[in-house]
């Protein structure tokens, strides 16, 4: 019975670790995405950093990446800036891969 409880605890610990790593990777991706968008929109470093924080907050609204994508598209519309949704999604996916790799390498 102890081995079953040990396995259960190990699975719970792994699940919690995986969820934490996913959150960290997505938050890192959102900051990098904000930097990329900041370059496109001419935001200063501080403005891009603040925008990254808003993207992290937007990402908490619902599961998946659509909340972030919709936030960026909405903000682009408000700024009269054009951004291609397909390009945005591709860049988001690319940066998520980079963020995961950085976390696997132990970079914080």
Secondary structure, DSSP 8 states (H G I E B T S, - for coil): -HHHHHHHHHHHHHHHHHHHHHHHHHHHHHHHHHHHHHHHHT--HHHHHHHHHHHHHHHTSSSSSHHHHHHHHHHHHHTT----HHHHHHHHHHHHHHHHHHHHTT--
